[in-house]
Amino acid sequence: MAEGCSQRGGLALVGPAAGAPTCPHGPTLLFVKFSQGKEEGRRFYACSACRDRKDCNFFQWEDEKVSHTRLAAREEYNRSHQPSFTHRQNVERYKSFVQLPLSKRRFCQECQQLLLPAEWEKHSDHQFLCDISTAQLKSPSQLLYPLENKKTNAQYLFADRTCQFLLNLLTDLGFRRVLSVGTPRLHELIQSKASQEDFRVRSLLLDIDFRYSQFYTEDEFCHYNMFNHYFFGGEAARDTCRKFLDEDNGEKVIMVTDPPFGGLVEALASSFKKLMEMWKETGKPGHDNKEMPMFWIFPYFFECRILDCFPSFNMMDYQVDYDNHALYKHGKTGRRQSPVRIFTNLTPSVIVLPVEEGYRFCTICQRYVSSGNQHCEICNSCTSKDGRRWKHCVLCKKCVKPSWFHCNSCNCCALQTHSCEQTDAGCFVCGKAGHKRSACPSVSHTRTACQDDKKKGHKTQKGVKMGISKRSAMKRAIFSRKKVKNKKKEA
């Protein structure tokens, strides 16, 4: 595999490349297919934000020569897929909208757009909401339909419990500015409290969902792709972010991000590091040797990959809940233990978790843990990741899930119903050791041969059927002729 590549599901991310072609979501990323740790085939560019070709079908080989005609067509396609209004136009529209009486405030649910009276006729056959109140305008995440593409721009919105916990934690830690990267509900909560005299926290939302530009000014929202660190608003939007990070000499600012769980960790980490570099570029003393404070909210099973990108991070036990996720929330309709956690570069001991929700402070680990996370004296750590009490395996020399048992064939712990990974016994297909049936190089040939045999079989069966049908037709024809002759003789 190429140096600097990061692999995922048979695909390796080479990373951002200088002069990469663009799609409607900004500069594309460079990928390569791999097999057994080695590059396999040509490198290619694909959309940074969309893993599904149905959402963005951009594809170009790295060494492909693109004609001027095709480049012009691509630029036109990219322009045609941009929002119909600019951010500044949306701000002006909002000013006009809030001056309207309540009876003339309408929101088109199909177009997800605030409507001015002159636009009603164009949307006459659409469904819309009437009498949009000021409270609704201050809570756009509840007015807009959540985008729920898990791989692109999934908007699983924080539950009120989680949102309020995060804000209380940030204020207790002394932060006064929050760079909200893909966390619209946290930004919304901060904005709603801005008018309070004793509230000092400010937020800047960076999000790929341009619909929020209808509700926030250019100093409150930047259209941003967190997979390629792309500001759609150009240098002006980048300067807005830079100035926000530069306030108060770069102090008392923290980045809070909640990316789509299907996103590439390495691509996200690259963008977050660039935002951290923007913070360092403020040139304040001491920033060169420090990391910008950060909360990265992600499922616990990505821990290893996040720590590979940010070795200084630790995972907290707090379980993050969402309003509109079928599983990641408390209650009868979701699972009781959400797998989503907070990864941070802050000292774990300062992250105080709510005792009333069952969290306690471990004096040995010097951090808050869930009630079921018991300290292991052998590992000398509170080892549970999912909220249950884990058990120590002497053979594996680590703690494992309570439902796991040590498998002597695999030489590791796993579920009792697992399929053994041992390959010394030999492959079921070719009999050779060192690989399983699924990775056998002979499988493709075997499958092809089987498919060919099946096709031949189908052809043979078809031929037999055709032969039978032809013979039957001939018999019927002969029989009908004999009948006619017999009738003639009788006449």
Sequence and secondary structure as in RCSB ss.txt:
>XXXX:A:sequence
MAEGCSQRGGLALVGPAAGAPTCPHGPTLLFVKFSQGKEEGRRFYACSACRDRKDCNFFQWEDEKVSHTRLAARE
EYNRSHQPSFTHRQNVERYKSFVQLPLSKRRFCQECQQLLLPAEWEKHSDHQFLCDISTAQLKSPSQLLYPLENK
KTNAQYLFADRTCQFLLNLLTDLGFRRVLSVGTPRLHELIQSKASQEDFRVRSLLLDIDFRYSQFYTEDEFCHYN
MFNHYFFGGEAARDTCRKFLDEDNGEKVIMVTDPPFGGLVEALASSFKKLMEMWKETGKPGHDNKEMPMFWIFPY
FFECRILDCFPSFNMMDYQVDYDNHALYKHGKTGRRQSPVRIFTNLTPSVIVLPVEEGYRFCTICQRYVSSGNQH
CEICNSCTSKDGRRWKHCVLCKKCVKPSWFHCNSCNCCALQTHSCEQTDAGCFVCGKAGHKRSACPSVSHTRTAC
QDDKKKGHKTQKGVKMGISKRSAMKRAIFSRKKVKNKKKEA
>XXXX:A:secstr
  TT EEETTEEEEEE TT  EETTEE EEEEEEETTEE S  EEE SS SSTTT   EEETT    HHHHHHHH
HHHHHTS SS HHHHHHHHHHHHTS GGG EEETTTTEEE GGGTGGGTTS EEES  HHHHT HHHHS     T
TTT    B HHHHHHHHHHHHHTT  EEEEES HHHHHHHHHTTTSTT   EEEEEES GGGGGTS TTTEEEEE
TTTTEETTHHHHHHHHHHHHHGGGG SEEEEE   TTS HHHHHHHHHHHHHHHHTT  TT TT    EEEEEEG
GGHHHHHHH TT EE      BSS SSSSSSTTS SS  EEEEESS GGG    GGGT EEETTTTEEE TT  E
ETTTTEE  SSSS  EEETTTTEEE TT EEETTTTEEE TT      TT  TTT  SSS GGG HHHHHHHHHH
HHHHHHHHHHHHHHHHHHHHHHHHHHHHHHHHHHHHHHHH 
